[in-house]
Structures are given as C-alpha cells and as structure tokens.
Amino acid sequence: MGHNEVVKVLLGYGAAVNYSGPNGDTALIIASGKGHSDVVKTLLKSGAIMDFVDEKGDNALIVASRNGYEAVVKLLIRNGASVDVVNNEGYTALIAASMENHSKVVAVLLKRKASVDKKREKGETALLIASERGNCEIVKLLLQNGGSVDLADENDTTALIRAAGNGYTNVVKLLVTWGASTAAADHLGMTALTRASEEGHVDVVEALLVRGAEVNTRGRKGVTALLLASEGGHIQVVELLLKHGAAIDSVDEVGDTPLIAAANNGNDVVVRVLLDSGASIDLANKDGWTALMSASAKKFTHTAKIISSRFQHGGDIDKQRLNGATALFIASENGQHKVASQLLKYGASLDIADKVGNTPLIVAASNGHVETVKLLAKRGAPLDVLNNYGWSALMYAANGNYDVVMATLLENGANIDKQGQNGSTPLLIASAKGAIDAVQVLVFRGAWIDCASADGSTPLLQAAEHGHEAVVRFLVDNGASVDLTDKDGWSALTKASENGYTDIVAMLLEKGAAIEEQQPNPFDDLIVACANGRLDVVRLLIASGAAINSEDDNGNTPLLVAAAKGHADIVAFLLEVACQLKQQIAKAGRR
C-alpha cells in the first residue's frame, strides 16, 4: 500500500480527496495511520482536511501518533494540525503516543506545545499512563515540559502510585526526584509504598524508603505496608520494612496483625521472620482469631507448627476466640493432629469447651478425624462429656457413621450406652441416621440393642420410621424385639406402615411382628396404612392376616379412614377384598 503515484493519478482524474468511508476514514487518516508520509504530503497538497475524524473521533494526527510515525506527525503539524484534538475516548495525540511508548513522537508533540496535563476519561494524563507503563524516557520528557508530577486520576492515583504498584523502580526514582509526594494516597488510602509492598517490589520499596516514605503509613482498611507484604509472602520486602522500623504488631481495621495475615496465607518463611523479630503470638483480631488459630483453620500444618513451637517460650496457649474455641479446638476440628500434638506438648488444655459445650474431642470426632481422636483420647481427653445439646463425641461419631473413630473411643473407655438429651444413645442416633457401620460397631461391642429414649423409641423403631432397611434387618437379626412400642403405643411395624416402607413391613412380618397391636387414636397397623395412602402396605398387611373390618375406639374402619382421606385406590381395593370375602362366605355356606 502507499502507492503515491497511483494516488496522484486518481486525484488528477477528480477523485474526492476528502471522501470518507463507512467508518469515517478519509484517505489522509488511512495514510497517516500507515506512516505513508509521501502520500500524506500529496493529499495535503490536494486540499485534504486535517480536522476530519473517523467514527472513533480519531484524526490523522492522533492515528499517526498512536502508531509512532514521527515523520508523518511532523508533516501534519507543519501543515497546521491541532495537537490537542480529543477523540471520543478523550485521547489526544500526546496521550495516544504515551500509551504506545513512542517517545520520539512525544518529543515532537511537546516541542509543538501539546497540552501536557490534558486529561482523558477517568482523569488519566500522559504522565500517569507513561508512569504506569514504566517508560522512563517519556516520563522525563513530560516532566521537563511541565507535567504536574502529583496530578491524580479520578481515583486519586498519582503517577508515583502507578509506577510503584507495577514495580518500575527507575520511574519511581525519577518521579520522587521531581518532587512526587510519597505520602499521596489513592481513594482507598493506598500510597506508593503500600502498593509496592503489596506487590512485592522490593527495589521500589527500598527506593521509596530511602527517599523518605513513611514506613508505617496505612492504606485501605488500616493496612500497613508490612501487613500487606506479610499477607503476600514477600519476604524480602518484609525484612526491608522491619529494618526500617516497621511496627511489627500494627493492626488493621479488623485487628489483623502482620503475623496473623502471614499465618492466614500459609507464608511460613514470613511467619518465622516475624516471630524471630518479636511478633506477639497472643494477639487476636476482632473475631478472636490468633495467628495459630488462623493457620490451623486453613490447614497450614507447617505454619501452625512453627507458631505453636514458640509457646515453649511463653504465651497464652489456651487463648479463646469469641465463641470459646482454643487453638487446640481449631486444630482438632480441622484434623491437624500434628499441630494438636505440639500444642499438647506445650500445655494446651484438653477439656476447654466452646460456648455450646463442644470440646476438642467432640469436634474431632464429629468430623471423623481418626488420628486426632486417637491423640486426644490417648492424652486423657474426657470421653463422655456432653455438649449443650446433650451429645457426646461417640454420639457425633455414630451420627457421622465414623466406625473407626467410634472404635477408638470405645477402646479408650467411652460409655457405649451413655444417654444424652431426651435419653438418646449412640445406637439410637446411628439407627435413626441409617449409619449401618456405626450400628454394627455398637452392637458387636455390646450396646443395649433395645435401649429406649425418653419417649420410649428404640433403635428398631427409629430405623423403621426412617426407612433404613439394612439397619432394620441387622437389628432384628441380632435380637432386637420387633413388638416393642414407644410411649404412644407405636411399634416398628406401625412406623414402617405409616411411611410406606413396604420392604421393611414385609421383613418385620417375616420376623413375627404382631399386626393387631392397638395404636394411638387408637389405630391398628392397617388403619394407619390406609390413613396415609400406603396401598402396597395395605395389600401386604391384608395378605398377612390383618382384619379388614377392624375398628378403632371411634368406630373407624380401614374403609372409612381411606375414604375420608381421599385415597380412592385403597377404597377400591378394600371393597374388592370385601366382595371376595362375601363370595367366599356365600360359597362356603352353600356347601
């Protein structure tokens, strides 16, 4: 492209020099953007208008500047192009050239008195853009031509903050030399130092500190440079800040210290350096979290071990969160048995509970952490203590079907039939949950198979009510009484009938469960099944000998109950059975 002779011929035959295409491009804009200076010269001599813009608002000078065509820029300016025209996005030729790092074009534009502090949308200037991109040459040119060193964008970000955040040390040094304020902060309160520290730019941090930046300045939400560097694991920055007097236990708005921030992110090396430099291991944030608790909760085992080892030299190892949890509690809850072991070595208490009465052993058991449970039990943790809900460690393990945890607790002396709130036992809880492994462990280790809760419910009733067929089968095979009832008179058969568990009903009948036991209201099994629309159960009960015309104390029969509840399929079935019975009776009478 750029065939100047062809252009001349076309113009000679009357081609419109200022014709614009669908996007508003003119020949001059296109040639300028491609750097074809000879074509540009021809077009200008033929009357091309330099102020025409395309659909983006770009004129010939802006596109030439953006693409770095120095010769074209000079040519356009010599022919009277305005250097400060702004496109639709607020770009001038100077801003466009600065953004694309065309230093020679920037020099030409500045020589022609381009507005150095002109702002585009969001308040960006050429200096802000060049600083963010690390172009030291352009930054210097802009400053030498009157660029305001501390002029900020709409977020109050200065050139120094931008350069520091991106790690451009030479630009930072240059800006400070020209008087840039190291104390200037953006809308979040972040200074050049806090930005550089957050990103781990150690050379920038050093340059700023040497040039007077305040080491303990605070950024967003009260964070310091040291806290940000610690959080990010930037060890060289951390060491440098400490060397320059950074407050080691400074806290942000939520109470986090550099040590807590480092521990919360598993930054082992930073944690060690902070501790060696005197950071307090006992400080907690506003939610009560210490560094050790944070590391344990995040399962940063090595970090937690580093911190916990320091308790041999003192510190409150049993410090509690707002909810009462200790470091040992949190380590146990998260299965950090190595951390727990170290805490116990330095005197952590086994029996401090949180505000709902949970102990380290209870939370370890409830989460199925076998090794932690083994450790705590071996060290003498109270095995049968109940929390505020009346549950023990063994109960939680049973509820979670954690058979190995249960075996560990029982081997260490946990009471297998310990009753909690409402008379619940581990076996009752496991049966209700359908935790077959837990049920087997308990029964094989001697749990009372017919134990009852305060309302008289047995393990078999619980399993039958909740439809746990495998548990029901195991319990009856191991001697559970099939006809025991709760205090309301409900049996396992009635519970299964009510909920439509046909296979369990069949199993119980096979094991000899009695059909005609009276139930509440009082209902028998067949009436209960009819009332709840359990057709398959109704069929099974009648086939097993249930009386189709049985009545409760109010005179209700299976047919009346089914009709009242709107179960048409059961009504039809009962009438069919009754009809068959009449036919059988009539036939028997004729004999």
C-alpha positions as CSV (number, residue, x, y, z in Angstrom):
1,M,0.0,0.0,0.0
2,G,1.0,3.6,-0.1
3,H,1.2,3.9,-3.9
4,N,1.8,7.6,-4.2
5,E,1.9,7.7,-8.0
6,V,-1.5,6.0,-8.1
7,V,-2.9,8.5,-5.6
8,K,-1.7,11.3,-7.8
9,V,-3.3,9.8,-10.9
10,L,-6.6,9.3,-9.1
11,L,-6.6,12.9,-7.8
12,G,-5.7,14.1,-11.3
13,Y,-8.9,12.4,-12.6
14,G,-11.0,14.1,-10.0
15,A,-11.1,11.7,-7.1
16,A,-12.6,13.3,-4.0
17,V,-9.7,13.9,-1.7
18,N,-11.9,14.2,1.4
19,Y,-14.2,11.3,0.7
20,S,-14.9,9.3,3.9
21,G,-15.7,5.6,4.1
22,P,-18.3,3.7,6.2
23,N,-16.2,4.1,9.3
24,G,-15.5,7.8,8.7
25,D,-11.9,7.1,7.4
26,T,-10.5,9.5,4.9
27,A,-7.5,8.9,2.7
28,L,-5.5,11.2,4.9
29,I,-6.4,9.3,8.1
30,I,-5.6,6.0,6.5
31,A,-2.3,7.1,5.0
32,S,-1.3,8.8,8.3
33,G,-2.1,5.6,10.3
34,K,0.1,3.6,7.9
35,G,3.0,6.0,8.0
36,H,3.0,6.8,4.3
37,S,4.5,10.3,4.5
38,D,4.8,10.8,0.7
39,V,1.1,10.0,0.3
40,V,0.2,12.3,3.2
41,K,2.2,15.1,1.5
42,T,0.3,14.6,-1.8
43,L,-3.1,14.5,-0.1
44,L,-2.3,17.7,1.9
45,K,-1.2,19.5,-1.3
46,S,-4.5,18.4,-2.9
47,G,-6.5,20.0,-0.1
48,A,-7.1,17.2,2.3
49,I,-8.7,18.5,5.5
50,M,-6.7,17.5,8.6
51,D,-9.5,18.0,11.1
52,F,-11.8,15.3,9.7
53,V,-12.3,12.4,12.2
54,D,-13.4,8.8,11.9
55,E,-16.3,7.2,13.9
56,K,-13.9,6.9,16.9
57,G,-13.1,10.6,16.8
58,D,-9.6,10.0,15.6
59,N,-8.0,12.4,13.2
60,A,-4.9,12.0,11.1
61,L,-2.5,13.3,13.8
62,I,-3.9,11.0,16.6
63,V,-3.6,7.8,14.5
64,A,-0.1,8.8,13.3
65,S,0.9,9.5,16.9
66,R,-0.6,6.2,18.2
67,N,1.3,4.2,15.6
68,G,4.6,6.1,16.2
69,Y,5.1,7.6,12.7
70,E,7.3,10.6,13.6
71,A,7.8,11.9,10.1
72,V,4.0,11.9,9.4
73,V,3.4,13.7,12.8
74,K,5.9,16.4,11.9
75,L,4.4,16.8,8.4
76,L,0.9,17.2,9.8
77,I,2.0,19.7,12.4
78,R,3.9,21.7,9.8
79,N,0.7,21.9,7.8
80,G,-1.2,23.3,10.8
81,A,-2.7,20.2,12.5
82,S,-4.0,21.0,16.0
83,V,-2.0,19.0,18.6
84,D,-4.7,18.9,21.3
85,V,-7.7,17.5,19.4
86,V,-9.5,14.9,21.6
87,N,-11.1,11.7,20.3
88,N,-14.3,10.0,21.6
89,E,-12.4,8.4,24.5
90,G,-10.6,11.5,25.5
91,Y,-7.3,10.7,23.8
92,T,-5.1,13.5,22.5
93,A,-2.2,12.7,20.2
94,L,0.2,13.1,23.2
95,I,-1.8,10.6,25.3
96,A,-2.0,8.1,22.4
97,A,1.7,8.3,21.8
98,S,2.5,7.9,25.5
99,M,0.2,4.9,25.8
100,E,2.1,3.1,23.0
101,N,5.6,4.2,24.2
102,H,6.5,6.3,21.2
103,S,9.0,8.6,22.9
104,K,10.2,10.4,19.7
105,V,6.6,11.3,18.8
106,V,6.0,12.5,22.3
107,A,9.1,14.8,22.0
108,V,7.8,16.2,18.7
109,L,4.3,16.9,20.2
110,L,5.8,18.5,23.3
111,K,8.0,20.7,21.2
112,R,4.8,21.9,19.5
113,K,3.4,22.8,22.9
114,A,0.9,19.9,23.2
115,S,-1.1,20.2,26.4
116,V,1.0,18.1,28.8
117,D,-1.7,17.7,31.6
118,K,-4.7,17.2,29.3
119,K,-6.9,14.5,30.9
120,R,-8.8,11.8,29.2
121,E,-11.8,9.9,30.7
122,K,-11.3,8.8,34.3
123,G,-8.8,11.6,34.7
124,E,-5.7,10.0,33.1
125,T,-2.9,12.1,31.8
126,A,0.0,11.3,29.6
127,L,2.3,11.2,32.7
128,L,0.0,8.8,34.5
129,I,-0.1,6.5,31.5
130,A,3.6,6.6,30.9
131,S,4.4,6.0,34.5
132,E,2.1,3.0,34.7
133,R,3.9,1.6,31.6
134,G,7.3,2.2,33.0
135,N,8.6,4.4,30.2
136,C,11.2,6.4,31.9
137,E,12.2,8.4,28.8
138,I,8.6,9.6,28.2
139,V,8.1,10.4,31.9
140,K,11.2,12.5,31.8
141,L,10.1,14.3,28.7
142,L,6.7,15.1,30.2
143,L,8.2,16.3,33.4
144,Q,10.7,18.5,31.6
145,N,7.8,20.1,29.7
146,G,5.8,21.0,32.7
147,G,3.9,17.8,33.5
148,S,2.3,18.0,37.0
149,V,4.1,15.3,39.0
150,D,1.3,14.8,41.5
151,L,-1.7,15.2,39.3
152,A,-4.1,12.3,40.1
153,D,-6.8,10.5,38.2
154,E,-10.5,10.2,39.4
155,N,-9.4,7.6,41.9
156,D,-6.7,9.9,43.3
157,T,-4.0,7.7,41.9
158,T,-0.8,9.6,41.1
159,A,1.9,8.7,38.7
160,L,4.1,7.6,41.6
161,I,1.5,5.2,42.9
162,R,1.0,3.7,39.5
163,A,4.7,3.2,38.8
164,A,5.3,1.8,42.3
165,G,2.5,-0.7,42.0
166,N,3.9,-2.0,38.8
167,G,7.5,-2.2,40.0
168,Y,9.1,0.4,37.8
169,T,12.0,1.5,40.1
170,N,13.7,3.9,37.7
171,V,10.4,5.7,37.1
172,V,9.8,5.9,40.9
173,K,13.2,7.4,41.5
174,L,12.7,9.9,38.7
175,L,9.3,11.0,39.9
176,V,10.5,11.4,43.5
177,T,13.5,13.4,42.2
178,W,11.0,15.7,40.5
179,G,9.1,16.2,43.8
180,A,6.4,13.5,43.7
181,S,4.8,13.1,47.1
182,T,5.5,9.7,48.8
183,A,2.6,10.5,51.1
184,A,-0.1,10.8,48.4
185,A,-2.8,8.2,48.7
186,D,-5.5,7.0,46.3
187,H,-9.2,6.7,47.2
188,L,-8.5,3.5,49.1
189,G,-5.8,5.2,51.1
190,M,-3.0,3.3,49.4
191,T,0.3,5.0,48.9
192,A,3.1,4.2,46.6
193,L,4.8,2.3,49.5
194,T,1.8,0.2,50.4
195,R,1.1,-0.6,46.7
196,A,4.7,-1.7,46.1
197,S,4.8,-3.7,49.3
198,E,1.6,-5.4,48.4
199,E,3.0,-6.5,45.0
200,G,6.4,-7.5,46.4
201,H,8.5,-4.9,44.5
202,V,11.5,-4.8,46.9
203,D,13.6,-2.4,44.8
204,V,10.7,0.1,44.6
205,V,10.1,-0.2,48.4
206,E,13.8,0.4,49.1
207,A,13.8,3.4,46.7
208,L,10.8,4.9,48.5
209,L,12.1,4.3,52.0
210,V,15.5,5.8,51.1
211,R,13.6,8.9,49.8
212,G,11.6,9.4,52.9
213,A,8.4,7.4,52.6
214,E,6.7,6.8,55.9
215,V,7.2,3.1,56.7
216,N,4.1,2.8,58.9
217,T,1.7,4.6,56.6
218,R,-1.7,3.0,56.4
219,G,-3.7,2.0,53.3
220,R,-7.2,0.7,52.8
221,K,-8.9,-0.6,56.0
222,G,-5.9,0.4,58.0
223,V,-3.4,-1.9,56.5
224,T,0.3,-1.2,56.7
225,A,3.0,-2.0,54.2
226,L,4.3,-4.7,56.5
227,L,0.9,-6.3,56.8
228,L,0.4,-6.3,53.0
229,A,3.9,-7.7,52.4
230,S,3.3,-10.4,55.1
231,E,0.0,-11.3,53.6
232,G,1.5,-11.7,50.2
233,G,4.5,-13.7,51.4
234,H,7.0,-11.1,50.1
235,I,9.9,-12.0,52.5
236,Q,12.4,-9.5,51.1
237,V,10.0,-6.7,51.5
238,V,9.1,-7.8,55.0
239,E,12.8,-7.9,56.0
240,L,13.4,-4.5,54.5
241,L,10.4,-2.9,56.2
242,L,11.4,-4.3,59.5
243,K,14.9,-3.0,59.0
244,H,13.4,0.5,58.5
245,G,11.4,0.3,61.7
246,A,8.0,-1.0,60.6
247,A,5.7,-1.6,63.6
248,I,5.7,-5.4,63.8
249,D,2.3,-5.7,65.7
250,S,0.4,-3.0,63.9
251,V,-3.3,-3.9,63.3
252,D,-5.7,-3.1,60.6
253,E,-9.4,-2.3,60.9
254,V,-10.4,-5.9,61.7
255,G,-7.5,-6.4,64.1
256,D,-5.2,-8.5,61.9
257,T,-1.5,-8.2,62.5
258,P,1.2,-8.9,60.0
259,L,1.7,-12.3,61.8
260,I,-2.0,-13.2,61.5
261,A,-2.0,-12.1,57.9
262,A,1.0,-14.3,57.1
263,A,-0.3,-17.3,59.0
264,N,-3.7,-17.0,57.3
265,N,-2.0,-17.4,54.0
266,G,0.5,-20.1,55.0
267,N,3.5,-18.0,54.4
268,D,6.0,-20.0,56.5
269,V,9.1,-18.0,55.9
270,V,7.5,-14.7,56.7
271,V,5.9,-16.2,59.9
272,R,9.3,-17.3,61.1
273,V,10.9,-14.0,60.4
274,L,8.2,-12.1,62.1
275,L,8.4,-14.4,65.2
276,D,12.2,-14.0,65.3
277,S,11.7,-10.3,65.1
278,G,9.4,-10.3,68.2
279,A,5.9,-10.5,66.8
280,S,3.4,-11.4,69.5
281,I,1.8,-14.9,69.2
282,D,-1.1,-14.0,71.5
283,L,-2.6,-11.1,69.7
284,A,-6.0,-11.8,68.2
285,N,-8.2,-9.9,65.7
286,K,-11.6,-8.6,66.4
287,D,-13.2,-12.0,65.8
288,G,-10.8,-13.5,68.3
289,W,-8.5,-15.3,65.8
290,T,-4.8,-15.6,66.6
291,A,-2.2,-16.4,64.0
292,L,-2.1,-20.0,65.3
293,M,-5.9,-20.4,65.0
294,S,-5.8,-19.0,61.5
295,A,-3.1,-21.3,60.3
296,S,-4.9,-24.3,61.9
297,A,-8.3,-23.4,60.4
298,K,-6.7,-23.1,56.9
299,K,-4.9,-26.4,57.4
300,F,-1.5,-24.9,57.0
301,T,0.1,-27.6,59.2
302,H,3.7,-26.5,58.8
303,T,2.8,-22.8,59.5
304,A,0.9,-23.8,62.6
305,K,3.7,-26.0,63.9
306,I,6.1,-23.1,63.5
307,I,3.9,-20.9,65.6
308,S,3.0,-23.5,68.2
309,S,6.6,-24.3,68.8
310,R,7.1,-20.7,70.2
311,F,4.7,-21.4,73.1
312,Q,7.6,-23.2,74.8
313,H,8.9,-19.7,75.5
314,G,5.6,-18.5,76.9
315,G,2.3,-17.2,75.7
316,D,-1.4,-18.0,76.3
317,I,-1.7,-21.3,74.6
318,D,-5.3,-21.6,75.7
319,K,-6.5,-18.2,74.4
320,Q,-10.1,-18.4,73.3
321,R,-12.0,-17.0,70.4
322,L,-15.2,-15.1,70.9
323,N,-17.0,-18.4,70.5
324,G,-14.8,-20.1,73.1
325,A,-12.7,-22.1,70.7
326,T,-9.0,-22.5,71.5
327,A,-6.1,-23.2,69.2
328,L,-6.3,-26.9,70.2
329,F,-10.0,-26.9,69.5
330,I,-9.5,-25.5,66.0
331,A,-6.6,-27.8,65.2
332,S,-8.8,-30.8,66.4
333,E,-11.8,-29.6,64.4
334,N,-9.6,-29.5,61.2
335,G,-7.8,-32.7,61.8
336,Q,-4.4,-31.1,62.4
337,H,-3.2,-33.9,64.7
338,K,0.5,-32.9,64.4
339,V,-0.3,-29.4,65.4
340,A,-2.6,-30.7,68.2
341,S,0.3,-32.9,69.5
342,Q,2.6,-29.9,69.6
343,L,0.1,-27.8,71.5
344,L,-0.4,-30.6,74.0
345,K,3.3,-30.8,74.4
346,Y,3.4,-27.2,75.5
347,G,0.5,-27.5,77.9
348,A,-2.8,-26.9,75.9
349,S,-5.8,-27.9,77.9
350,L,-7.8,-30.9,76.6
351,D,-11.2,-30.0,78.2
352,I,-11.8,-26.3,77.4
353,A,-15.1,-26.2,75.6
354,D,-16.6,-23.6,73.3
355,K,-19.7,-21.7,74.1
356,V,-22.0,-24.6,73.1
357,G,-20.0,-27.1,75.2
358,N,-18.0,-28.7,72.4
359,T,-14.6,-30.0,73.4
360,P,-11.6,-30.6,71.1
361,L,-12.5,-34.4,71.2
362,I,-16.2,-33.7,70.3
363,V,-15.3,-31.7,67.2
364,A,-12.6,-34.1,66.1
365,A,-15.0,-37.0,66.4
366,S,-17.8,-35.2,64.7
367,N,-15.6,-34.5,61.7
368,G,-14.2,-38.1,61.5
369,H,-10.6,-37.2,62.3
370,V,-9.3,-40.6,63.4
371,E,-5.7,-39.6,64.1
372,T,-6.7,-36.6,66.1
373,V,-9.2,-38.6,68.1
374,K,-6.6,-41.2,68.9
375,L,-4.2,-38.5,70.1
376,L,-6.7,-36.7,72.3
377,A,-8.1,-39.9,73.8
378,K,-4.6,-41.2,74.5
379,R,-3.7,-37.9,76.2
380,G,-6.7,-38.2,78.5
381,A,-9.4,-36.1,76.9
382,P,-12.8,-36.5,78.7
383,L,-14.6,-39.1,76.6
384,D,-18.2,-38.9,77.8
385,V,-18.7,-35.2,78.3
386,L,-21.9,-33.9,76.8
387,N,-22.2,-30.5,75.0
388,N,-25.2,-28.2,75.5
389,Y,-27.2,-30.2,73.0
390,G,-26.7,-33.4,75.1
391,W,-24.4,-35.0,72.6
392,S,-21.1,-36.8,73.3
393,A,-18.1,-37.5,71.0
394,L,-19.3,-41.0,70.5
395,M,-22.8,-39.8,69.5
396,Y,-21.4,-37.5,66.9
397,A,-19.2,-40.2,65.5
398,A,-22.2,-42.5,65.4
399,N,-24.2,-39.9,63.6
400,G,-21.4,-39.5,61.0
401,N,-21.0,-43.3,60.6
402,Y,-17.3,-42.9,61.5
403,D,-16.8,-46.5,62.6
404,V,-13.0,-46.2,63.2
405,V,-13.5,-43.1,65.3
406,M,-16.1,-45.0,67.3
407,A,-13.9,-48.0,67.8
408,T,-11.1,-45.7,69.0
409,L,-13.4,-44.0,71.5
410,L,-14.7,-47.3,72.8
411,E,-11.3,-48.9,73.1
412,N,-10.3,-45.9,75.3
413,G,-13.3,-46.4,77.6
414,A,-16.2,-44.3,76.2
415,N,-19.5,-45.3,77.6
416,I,-21.3,-47.2,74.8
417,D,-24.8,-46.6,76.3
418,K,-24.3,-43.1,77.5
419,Q,-27.6,-41.2,77.3
420,G,-27.9,-37.6,76.3
421,Q,-30.7,-35.2,75.9
422,N,-34.1,-36.9,75.7
423,G,-32.4,-40.2,76.5
424,S,-30.7,-40.5,73.2
425,T,-27.8,-43.0,72.9
426,P,-25.2,-43.6,70.2
427,L,-27.2,-46.6,68.9
428,L,-30.4,-44.7,68.8
429,I,-28.7,-41.9,66.8
430,A,-26.9,-44.2,64.4
431,S,-30.2,-46.2,63.8
432,A,-32.1,-43.0,63.1
433,K,-29.4,-41.9,60.7
434,G,-29.1,-45.2,58.9
435,A,-25.5,-45.4,59.7
436,I,-25.1,-49.2,59.3
437,D,-21.3,-49.3,60.0
438,A,-21.8,-47.4,63.3
439,V,-24.8,-49.6,64.2
440,Q,-22.7,-52.7,63.7
441,V,-19.8,-51.4,65.7
442,L,-22.0,-50.6,68.6
443,V,-24.0,-53.8,68.6
444,F,-20.9,-56.0,68.2
445,R,-19.3,-54.1,71.1
446,G,-22.2,-54.7,73.4
447,A,-24.6,-51.8,73.1
448,W,-28.0,-52.4,74.5
449,I,-30.0,-53.2,71.4
450,D,-33.4,-52.4,72.9
451,C,-32.4,-49.2,74.7
452,A,-35.1,-46.6,74.7
453,S,-35.2,-42.8,74.5
454,A,-37.3,-40.7,76.8
455,D,-40.3,-41.2,74.6
456,G,-39.8,-44.9,74.5
457,S,-38.4,-45.1,71.0
458,T,-36.0,-48.0,70.4
459,P,-33.2,-48.3,67.7
460,L,-35.5,-50.6,65.7
461,L,-38.4,-48.0,65.8
462,Q,-36.0,-45.3,64.7
463,A,-34.7,-47.3,61.8
464,A,-38.2,-48.4,60.7
465,E,-39.6,-44.9,60.9
466,H,-36.8,-43.5,58.7
467,G,-36.8,-46.4,56.2
468,H,-33.3,-47.7,56.9
469,E,-33.9,-51.3,55.7
470,A,-30.3,-52.5,56.2
471,V,-30.3,-51.3,59.8
472,V,-33.7,-52.9,60.5
473,R,-32.5,-56.2,59.1
474,F,-29.3,-56.1,61.1
475,L,-31.1,-55.2,64.4
476,V,-33.7,-57.9,64.1
477,D,-31.1,-60.4,63.1
478,N,-29.2,-59.6,66.2
479,G,-32.1,-59.9,68.6
480,A,-34.0,-56.6,68.6
481,S,-37.5,-57.0,69.9
482,V,-39.9,-56.5,67.0
483,D,-43.0,-55.7,69.0
484,L,-41.7,-53.1,71.5
485,T,-43.7,-49.8,71.3
486,D,-42.9,-46.2,72.3
487,K,-44.9,-44.3,74.9
488,D,-47.6,-43.5,72.4
489,G,-48.0,-47.2,71.5
490,W,-46.3,-47.1,68.1
491,S,-44.4,-50.2,67.1
492,A,-41.7,-50.6,64.4
493,L,-44.4,-52.2,62.1
494,T,-46.7,-49.2,62.6
495,K,-43.9,-46.7,61.9
496,A,-43.0,-48.5,58.7
497,S,-46.7,-48.9,57.7
498,E,-47.3,-45.2,58.2
499,N,-44.4,-44.2,55.9
500,G,-45.0,-46.8,53.2
501,Y,-41.8,-48.8,53.7
502,T,-43.2,-52.0,52.2
503,D,-39.9,-54.0,52.3
504,I,-39.5,-53.2,56.0
505,V,-43.1,-54.1,56.7
506,A,-42.5,-57.4,55.0
507,M,-39.3,-58.0,56.9
508,L,-40.9,-57.3,60.2
509,L,-43.9,-59.6,59.4
510,E,-41.5,-62.3,58.4
511,K,-39.7,-61.9,61.8
512,G,-43.0,-62.3,63.6
513,A,-44.2,-58.8,64.3
514,A,-47.8,-58.7,65.6
515,I,-50.3,-57.0,63.3
516,E,-53.2,-56.4,65.7
517,E,-51.4,-54.3,68.4
518,Q,-53.5,-51.3,69.2
519,Q,-52.0,-47.9,68.2
520,P,-52.7,-44.3,69.2
521,N,-56.1,-42.7,68.5
522,P,-56.1,-45.9,68.8
523,F,-55.2,-47.1,65.3
524,D,-54.0,-50.5,64.2
525,D,-51.4,-51.1,61.5
526,L,-53.9,-51.4,58.7
527,I,-55.8,-48.3,59.7
528,V,-52.5,-46.3,59.8
529,A,-51.5,-47.6,56.4
530,C,-55.0,-46.7,55.0
531,A,-54.9,-43.2,56.5
532,N,-51.6,-42.5,54.9
533,G,-52.4,-43.8,51.4
534,R,-50.0,-46.7,51.5
535,L,-51.7,-49.1,49.1
536,D,-48.8,-51.6,48.8
537,V,-48.6,-51.9,52.6
538,V,-52.3,-52.3,52.8
539,R,-52.1,-55.2,50.4
540,L,-49.3,-56.8,52.3
541,L,-51.0,-56.4,55.7
542,I,-54.3,-57.9,54.5
543,A,-52.4,-60.8,52.8
544,S,-50.7,-61.4,56.1
545,G,-54.0,-61.6,58.0
546,A,-54.9,-58.1,59.0
547,A,-58.6,-57.8,59.8
548,I,-60.3,-55.7,57.0
549,N,-63.2,-54.7,59.3
550,S,-61.2,-53.8,62.4
551,E,-62.4,-50.7,64.2
552,D,-60.7,-48.1,66.4
553,D,-62.3,-46.6,69.6
554,N,-64.3,-44.2,67.4
555,G,-65.7,-46.9,65.2
556,N,-63.5,-46.0,62.3
557,T,-62.7,-48.9,59.9
558,P,-59.9,-49.1,57.3
559,L,-62.5,-48.3,54.6
560,L,-63.9,-45.3,56.4
561,V,-60.4,-43.8,57.0
562,A,-59.3,-44.4,53.4
563,A,-62.5,-42.8,52.1
564,A,-62.2,-39.8,54.5
565,K,-58.6,-39.2,53.4
566,G,-59.5,-39.4,49.7
567,H,-57.4,-42.5,48.9
568,A,-59.6,-43.9,46.0
569,D,-57.2,-46.6,45.1
570,I,-57.3,-48.1,48.7
571,V,-61.1,-47.7,48.8
572,A,-61.4,-49.7,45.6
573,F,-59.0,-52.3,46.8
574,L,-60.8,-52.7,50.2
575,L,-64.2,-53.0,48.5
576,E,-62.8,-55.6,46.1
577,V,-61.4,-57.6,49.0
578,A,-64.7,-57.4,50.9
579,C,-66.6,-58.5,47.9
580,Q,-64.3,-61.5,47.5
581,L,-64.7,-62.4,51.2
582,K,-68.6,-62.3,50.8
583,Q,-68.3,-64.6,47.8
584,Q,-66.1,-67.0,49.7
585,I,-68.5,-66.9,52.7
586,A,-71.5,-67.5,50.5
587,K,-69.8,-70.3,48.7
588,A,-68.8,-71.9,52.0
589,G,-72.5,-71.6,53.2
590,R,-73.8,-73.4,50.1
591,R,-71.6,-76.3,51.0
